[in-house]
Amino acid sequence: MSTSHAAPTPTADDAAPASSSGHRWDFDLLRILAILGVVAIHVFGLILGSPELKGTATWTFAVVLDIGSTWCVPIFVMLSGALLLDPRAHRAGPGAFLRRRAARLLPAVVVWHLVYLVVVRKVLLESELDPSTVAVNFIDGKVYTALYFLWLILGLYLVAPVLAAFLAGDTRRARIVAVLACLWCAAVVTLPVLASYLGFPRARVDTLVTMFVPYVGLFVAGYAWRHPQRTGVRWLAAGTVAAVLVAFNVWLFLAGPSDAVALLKAVVPINYATVPTVVASIALFVCVIDLCARVEPPAGVRRVLQRLGDATFGVFLVHLVFVAIVRRWAPDLYADPAPVAKTQLYLLVVAASFATSVVAARIPLLRRVF
């Protein structure tokens, strides 16, 4: 392989904001921002389940916070790619890589599917668990709202050794692959929507083994744009692009019915893997790491960020349990669509989830599934 395209060694202008151990606090910050976005979607998105509020200030408030947070899942996927496609993660070979990842993720997959099936759906929500429906939900990777992400990550783990071997530390190659793969993945998501708009309905159905496919491009993009720039105005350009495209998604969701809007929604549907959201997510990723590269926070701040960053996986896993608890024992708060009430619910869920995850990380048995 030619060395002209090898991954650059970080310099004074593109050095990552890492500690002496190599841990990157900018990635911790991105994890924290992303999980706050995930919780926002699942809390403020509840308002969007009340179509009678459409057109009100409350509806607009919910759309801004829900649709305005669609970058959060792509950011998580990019962070995984930035770390897992690094050649150093594969030095011991694909077998060792997959065993380590399986030991980390499979216990969480088993335990949290049981938690959401038995504790949340059966006990808290008192739902009937029809075996056939549960089986189909399992096949589709949709046993509960957010559990699809575990199957998504498992799929990316499986292809990571192949992608890492092909990229071989070549940043230029990674960027080319990322662009092409993101466009391909966007087409996977968009074409069925466009066909339906043209009068030929197409249902795009993911299963637990294909859930990862639309995210391969983002996975590579995280590795391709992992190096920050300490100087220059790339952060400003990237931040502007991110803000414009996030605002575009919000506007598109709020836009009234018209032929032009319907066509636009068919060409660029609001989805984690379509072009506006993907570009916005990559731009936000670049903006944050570039800004962080210019800052030297105290060691204590880095430790706090690392602890909170490490807790985000647990927050992702447990936050919907707290939403279900509020739904069961504080139904008025859960059902109240007022922005103040939803903000209270959001803060409660965030605080309870972080506290639970941080404590669980100190308990050996729980640490394996948080």
C-alpha positions as CSV (number, residue, x, y, z in Angstrom):
1,M,0.0,0.0,0.0
2,S,1.3,3.5,-0.8
3,T,2.2,5.5,2.2
4,S,1.3,8.8,0.6
5,H,-2.3,8.4,2.0
6,A,-1.4,7.1,5.4
7,A,-3.2,8.5,8.4
8,P,-1.4,11.6,9.5
9,T,0.4,11.7,12.9
10,P,-1.3,14.4,14.9
11,T,0.7,17.7,14.9
12,A,0.3,20.9,16.8
13,D,-2.5,21.9,14.4
14,D,-4.5,18.7,14.5
15,A,-3.6,17.0,17.7
16,A,-6.5,15.4,19.5
17,P,-7.5,16.7,22.9
18,A,-6.4,13.6,24.7
19,S,-4.9,12.9,28.1
20,S,-1.6,11.3,28.7
21,S,-3.3,7.9,28.6
22,G,-4.7,8.7,25.1
23,H,-8.3,9.2,26.4
24,R,-10.1,11.9,24.4
25,W,-12.2,14.2,26.5
26,D,-13.8,15.7,23.4
27,F,-15.3,12.3,22.7
28,D,-16.7,12.3,26.2
29,L,-18.3,15.7,25.6
30,L,-19.8,14.4,22.4
31,R,-21.2,11.4,24.1
32,I,-22.8,13.5,26.8
33,L,-24.3,15.9,24.2
34,A,-25.6,12.9,22.2
35,I,-27.3,11.1,25.1
36,L,-28.9,14.4,26.1
37,G,-30.3,14.5,22.6
38,V,-31.5,10.9,22.8
39,V,-33.5,11.6,26.0
40,A,-34.9,14.8,24.4
41,I,-36.2,12.8,21.5
42,H,-37.9,10.2,23.7
43,V,-39.4,12.8,26.1
44,F,-40.3,15.9,24.0
45,G,-41.2,13.5,21.2
46,L,-44.2,12.4,23.3
47,I,-45.9,15.7,22.4
48,L,-45.7,14.8,18.8
49,G,-48.0,11.8,19.6
50,S,-50.8,14.3,20.2
51,P,-51.8,15.5,16.7
52,E,-54.5,17.8,18.1
53,L,-51.6,20.1,19.2
54,K,-50.3,20.5,15.7
55,G,-49.8,24.1,14.8
56,T,-49.6,25.3,18.4
57,A,-46.6,26.8,20.1
58,T,-46.3,23.6,22.2
59,W,-46.1,21.6,19.0
60,T,-43.4,23.8,17.6
61,F,-41.5,23.6,20.9
62,A,-41.5,19.8,20.7
63,V,-40.5,19.7,17.1
64,V,-37.5,22.0,17.7
65,L,-36.2,19.8,20.5
66,D,-37.1,16.4,18.9
67,I,-36.3,16.9,15.2
68,G,-33.5,19.3,16.2
69,S,-31.8,16.4,18.0
70,T,-31.7,13.9,15.1
71,W,-27.9,14.3,15.0
72,C,-27.5,12.4,18.3
73,V,-27.7,8.8,17.0
74,P,-25.3,9.5,14.1
75,I,-22.9,11.1,16.5
76,F,-22.9,7.9,18.6
77,V,-22.2,5.8,15.5
78,M,-19.4,8.1,14.4
79,L,-17.8,7.9,17.9
80,S,-17.9,4.1,17.6
81,G,-16.2,4.3,14.2
82,A,-13.6,6.7,15.3
83,L,-12.5,4.2,18.0
84,L,-13.2,0.8,16.5
85,L,-11.8,1.4,13.1
86,D,-8.4,2.5,14.5
87,P,-5.8,-0.2,13.5
88,R,-4.7,-0.4,17.1
89,A,-8.1,-1.9,18.0
90,H,-7.4,-4.8,15.7
91,R,-3.7,-5.6,16.5
92,A,-4.6,-8.9,18.1
93,G,-6.7,-10.0,15.1
94,P,-10.5,-10.1,14.3
95,G,-11.2,-13.0,16.7
96,A,-9.8,-11.2,19.7
97,F,-11.6,-7.9,18.7
98,L,-14.9,-9.6,18.3
99,R,-14.6,-11.6,21.6
100,R,-13.9,-8.4,23.5
101,R,-16.8,-6.6,22.0
102,A,-19.1,-9.6,22.5
103,A,-18.1,-9.8,26.2
104,R,-19.0,-6.1,26.6
105,L,-22.3,-6.0,24.6
106,L,-24.0,-9.4,24.6
107,P,-24.8,-9.4,28.4
108,A,-26.4,-6.0,28.0
109,V,-28.4,-7.2,25.0
110,V,-29.8,-10.2,26.9
111,V,-30.4,-8.4,30.2
112,W,-32.0,-5.3,28.8
113,H,-34.3,-7.1,26.5
114,L,-35.6,-9.0,29.5
115,V,-35.9,-5.8,31.5
116,Y,-38.0,-4.1,28.9
117,L,-40.1,-7.1,28.1
118,V,-40.8,-8.2,31.7
119,V,-40.3,-5.2,34.0
120,V,-41.4,-2.4,31.6
121,R,-44.0,-3.9,29.3
122,K,-45.5,-6.6,31.5
123,V,-45.2,-5.1,35.0
124,L,-45.1,-1.3,34.6
125,L,-47.2,-0.9,31.4
126,E,-49.4,-4.0,32.0
127,S,-49.2,-5.0,28.4
128,E,-50.1,-8.5,27.1
129,L,-47.1,-10.3,25.8
130,D,-48.4,-12.2,22.9
131,P,-45.6,-14.8,22.0
132,S,-46.0,-14.3,18.2
133,T,-45.9,-10.5,18.5
134,V,-42.8,-10.7,20.8
135,A,-41.1,-13.0,18.3
136,V,-41.8,-10.7,15.4
137,N,-40.6,-7.7,17.4
138,F,-37.4,-9.6,18.2
139,I,-36.9,-10.4,14.5
140,D,-37.4,-6.8,13.7
141,G,-35.0,-5.7,16.5
142,K,-37.8,-3.6,18.0
143,V,-38.7,-5.3,21.3
144,Y,-38.7,-1.8,22.8
145,T,-38.3,1.7,21.5
146,A,-34.5,2.2,21.7
147,L,-33.2,-1.4,21.8
148,Y,-32.7,-1.5,18.1
149,F,-29.5,0.5,18.7
150,L,-27.9,-2.6,20.4
151,W,-28.4,-4.7,17.2
152,L,-27.2,-1.8,15.1
153,I,-23.9,-1.7,17.1
154,L,-23.5,-5.5,17.0
155,G,-23.8,-5.4,13.2
156,L,-21.1,-2.7,13.0
157,Y,-18.9,-4.7,15.3
158,L,-19.1,-7.6,12.9
159,V,-18.0,-5.6,9.9
160,A,-15.4,-3.5,11.7
161,P,-12.5,-5.9,11.2
162,V,-13.2,-6.0,7.4
163,L,-13.5,-2.2,7.2
164,A,-10.4,-1.6,9.4
165,A,-8.3,-3.9,7.2
166,F,-9.5,-2.2,4.1
167,L,-8.9,1.3,5.4
168,A,-5.6,0.4,7.0
169,G,-5.1,3.8,8.7
170,D,-5.5,5.6,5.4
171,T,-7.5,8.8,6.2
172,R,-7.9,9.9,2.6
173,R,-9.3,6.5,1.7
174,A,-11.6,6.6,4.7
175,R,-13.0,9.9,3.6
176,I,-13.7,8.7,0.1
177,V,-15.3,5.5,1.4
178,A,-17.3,7.5,4.0
179,V,-18.8,9.8,1.4
180,L,-19.7,7.0,-1.0
181,A,-21.1,4.8,1.8
182,C,-23.2,7.7,3.2
183,L,-24.7,8.4,-0.2
184,W,-25.4,4.7,-0.7
185,C,-27.0,4.4,2.8
186,A,-29.1,7.5,2.2
187,A,-30.3,6.0,-1.0
188,V,-31.3,2.8,0.9
189,V,-33.5,4.9,3.1
190,T,-34.8,7.4,0.6
191,L,-35.7,5.3,-2.5
192,P,-38.6,3.4,-0.9
193,V,-40.0,6.8,0.3
194,L,-39.6,8.3,-3.1
195,A,-41.3,5.2,-4.8
196,S,-44.2,5.6,-2.4
197,Y,-44.5,9.3,-3.2
198,L,-44.7,8.3,-6.9
199,G,-47.7,6.0,-6.2
200,F,-45.9,2.7,-5.8
201,P,-45.7,2.0,-2.1
202,R,-42.5,0.3,-0.9
203,A,-42.0,-0.8,2.7
204,R,-38.4,-0.8,3.8
205,V,-38.2,-3.3,6.6
206,D,-35.1,-3.8,8.7
207,T,-34.5,-6.9,10.8
208,L,-32.1,-7.3,13.7
209,V,-29.4,-8.6,11.3
210,T,-29.7,-5.7,8.8
211,M,-30.3,-2.8,11.3
212,F,-26.7,-1.6,10.9
213,V,-26.7,-1.3,7.1
214,P,-27.8,2.4,6.8
215,Y,-25.2,3.4,9.3
216,V,-22.0,2.0,7.7
217,G,-21.2,5.3,6.1
218,L,-21.5,7.2,9.4
219,F,-19.4,4.5,11.1
220,V,-16.5,5.1,8.6
221,A,-17.1,8.9,8.7
222,G,-16.3,9.0,12.4
223,Y,-12.9,7.4,11.7
224,A,-12.3,9.6,8.6
225,W,-12.8,12.9,10.5
226,R,-11.4,12.0,13.9
227,H,-8.5,14.4,13.7
228,P,-9.3,18.0,14.9
229,Q,-7.7,21.2,13.7
230,R,-6.4,23.6,16.3
231,T,-6.2,26.5,13.9
232,G,-8.2,27.9,11.1
233,V,-12.0,28.4,10.7
234,R,-13.0,24.9,9.9
235,W,-15.0,24.8,13.1
236,L,-17.0,27.9,12.1
237,A,-17.8,26.6,8.6
238,A,-18.8,23.2,10.1
239,G,-20.9,24.7,12.8
240,T,-22.7,26.9,10.3
241,V,-23.5,23.9,8.1
242,A,-24.7,21.9,11.0
243,A,-27.0,24.7,12.3
244,V,-28.4,25.3,8.8
245,L,-29.2,21.7,8.1
246,V,-30.7,21.0,11.6
247,A,-32.9,24.1,11.0
248,F,-33.8,22.7,7.6
249,N,-35.0,19.4,9.1
250,V,-37.1,21.3,11.7
251,W,-38.6,23.5,9.0
252,L,-39.4,20.6,6.8
253,F,-41.2,18.8,9.6
254,L,-43.2,21.9,10.4
255,A,-43.9,22.9,6.8
256,G,-47.5,22.9,5.8
257,P,-48.9,20.5,3.1
258,S,-48.1,21.4,-0.5
259,D,-46.9,19.6,-3.5
260,A,-43.4,21.1,-3.2
261,V,-43.1,20.1,0.5
262,A,-44.4,16.6,-0.2
263,L,-41.8,16.1,-3.0
264,L,-39.0,17.5,-0.7
265,K,-40.0,15.1,2.1
266,A,-39.8,12.3,-0.4
267,V,-36.4,13.3,-1.8
268,V,-34.8,14.1,1.6
269,P,-37.0,12.4,4.3
270,I,-36.2,13.2,7.9
271,N,-34.1,10.2,9.0
272,Y,-30.9,9.5,10.8
273,A,-29.3,8.2,7.6
274,T,-30.5,10.7,5.0
275,V,-28.2,13.4,3.5
276,P,-29.2,16.5,5.5
277,T,-29.0,14.7,8.9
278,V,-25.7,12.9,8.0
279,V,-24.0,16.0,6.8
280,A,-25.3,18.0,9.8
281,S,-24.0,15.3,12.1
282,I,-20.5,15.1,10.5
283,A,-20.3,18.9,10.6
284,L,-21.3,19.0,14.3
285,F,-18.7,16.3,15.1
286,V,-16.0,18.3,13.3
287,C,-17.0,21.6,14.9
288,V,-16.9,20.2,18.5
289,I,-13.6,18.4,18.2
290,D,-12.0,21.4,16.5
291,L,-13.2,23.7,19.3
292,C,-12.1,21.3,22.0
293,A,-8.7,21.1,20.5
294,R,-8.2,24.7,21.4
295,V,-9.1,24.2,25.1
296,E,-7.1,22.7,27.9
297,P,-9.5,21.9,30.7
298,P,-8.2,21.1,34.2
299,A,-7.6,17.5,35.1
300,G,-10.6,17.5,37.4
301,V,-12.9,18.6,34.6
302,R,-11.6,15.9,32.4
303,R,-12.2,13.3,35.1
304,V,-15.8,14.4,35.5
305,L,-16.3,14.4,31.7
306,Q,-14.8,10.9,31.5
307,R,-17.1,9.6,34.2
308,L,-20.2,11.1,32.7
309,G,-19.1,10.0,29.2
310,D,-18.6,6.4,30.5
311,A,-22.0,6.6,32.0
312,T,-23.8,7.5,28.7
313,F,-24.2,3.9,27.6
314,G,-26.0,3.1,30.9
315,V,-28.1,6.2,30.5
316,F,-29.2,5.1,27.1
317,L,-30.1,1.7,28.4
318,V,-32.0,2.8,31.5
319,H,-33.7,6.1,30.7
320,L,-36.8,4.6,29.2
321,V,-37.3,2.6,32.4
322,F,-37.7,5.9,34.3
323,V,-40.0,7.2,31.6
324,A,-42.2,4.1,32.1
325,I,-42.0,4.5,35.9
326,V,-43.3,8.1,35.6
327,R,-46.0,6.9,33.1
328,R,-47.2,4.3,35.7
329,W,-47.0,6.3,39.0
330,A,-47.1,9.9,37.8
331,P,-49.5,9.7,34.9
332,D,-50.5,13.4,35.0
333,L,-46.9,14.5,34.6
334,Y,-46.3,12.0,31.8
335,A,-49.5,13.0,29.9
336,D,-49.1,16.8,30.4
337,P,-48.0,18.3,27.1
338,A,-47.1,21.6,28.5
339,P,-43.4,22.6,27.8
340,V,-42.8,23.2,31.5
341,A,-44.1,19.7,32.4
342,K,-42.1,18.0,29.7
343,T,-39.0,19.9,30.7
344,Q,-39.5,18.7,34.3
345,L,-39.9,15.1,33.0
346,Y,-36.7,15.5,30.9
347,L,-34.6,16.8,33.8
348,L,-35.9,14.1,36.1
349,V,-35.2,11.3,33.6
350,V,-31.7,12.7,32.8
351,A,-30.7,13.1,36.5
352,A,-32.1,9.7,37.5
353,S,-30.5,7.9,34.6
354,F,-27.0,9.4,35.1
355,A,-27.2,8.8,38.8
356,T,-28.2,5.1,38.3
357,S,-25.5,4.6,35.6
358,V,-22.7,6.2,37.7
359,V,-23.6,4.1,40.7
360,A,-24.0,0.9,38.7
361,A,-20.5,1.4,37.3
362,R,-19.1,0.9,40.8
363,I,-20.9,-2.4,41.3
364,P,-19.1,-5.3,39.6
365,L,-22.2,-7.3,38.6
366,L,-24.2,-4.3,37.3
367,R,-21.1,-2.9,35.6
368,R,-21.3,-5.7,33.1
369,V,-24.7,-4.6,31.8
370,F,-24.4,-0.8,32.1
